[in-house]
Amino acid sequence: MPRRQKLNAILEMIESSANLEEIGAVMTQLRNLIEVDHVFYRWVDRSDGMSGCSTLPRAWQDRYSEMGYHRVDPVVIGCYKAVHPVDWRDLDWSSRLAAAYRRDALAFGLGNQGFSVPVRGPSGQYAVFSITKTCDDVSWYKFTRQYCRDLILVAHYVNRRALDFEVSFRALPEQPLSMRETEALSLLAEGHSRARAAETLEISEHTLRVYIEGARGKLQAQNTTHAVARAISMGLIAG
């Protein structure tokens, strides 16, 4: 299968992933396809911690968390204000803490070259999608020229899908749900049929459908079940 078709298949698998673990498994396939050392996606949450998925060894993930490396990691810091992809060679590794972090990362097999795509989502969400590879500068230059656009695309696919699993970064609807829309979704979330929900609200099923469709539109939901799930995840109704 040509490389482009394989990449498209990877994008489809990302979109159909049911959780972060499945996205991580797709990253393993991407790593093998483009022949890099590691692929990883991290977001910095509101408590200044790190979350995400990756092909990185568990030992390094534990080490990274234990040492609080996100506070000194030049990739996390350098990508924060960046708009375009970042080559790690262009980052500032001159501080003592950054140099120590780099030595530690190399010891865990992260690779001497790195490329990151900063991505942002609703409510101030900030994440970084990165790949690392062990190679010389000439090979690295050729690699980034070949895969830059593909990696940007994959980064945004991963971020968009990961946000579906991370409640804290989901934006509230631009238009708030009305009281009736909230009541309608709440009753459906409790397992009531449409007929029973309409009876409880003392309205017709047609009017109930109007409220449900209004909520769907505001929540940008694909169907009623999706609308209920989104309203629960956003804290708009009880689950």
Secondary structure as GFF3:
##gff-version 3
##sequence-region A 1 239
A	DSSP	alpha_helix	3	16	.	.	.	ID=ss1
A	DSSP	alpha_helix	20	34	.	.	.	ID=ss2
A	DSSP	beta_strand	38	44	.	.	.	ID=ss3
A	DSSP	beta_strand	50	54	.	.	.	ID=ss4
A	DSSP	alpha_helix	58	67	.	.	.	ID=ss5
A	DSSP	three_ten_helix	69	71	.	.	.	ID=ss6
A	DSSP	alpha_helix	74	80	.	.	.	ID=ss7
A	DSSP	beta_strand	86	87	.	.	.	ID=ss8
A	DSSP	three_ten_helix	88	90	.	.	.	ID=ss9
A	DSSP	alpha_helix	96	107	.	.	.	ID=ss10
A	DSSP	beta_strand	113	120	.	.	.	ID=ss11
A	DSSP	three_ten_helix	122	124	.	.	.	ID=ss12
A	DSSP	beta_strand	126	133	.	.	.	ID=ss13
A	DSSP	alpha_helix	137	163	.	.	.	ID=ss14
A	DSSP	three_ten_helix	167	169	.	.	.	ID=ss15
A	DSSP	alpha_helix	179	189	.	.	.	ID=ss16
A	DSSP	alpha_helix	194	201	.	.	.	ID=ss17
A	DSSP	alpha_helix	205	219	.	.	.	ID=ss18
A	DSSP	alpha_helix	224	233	.	.	.	ID=ss19
###
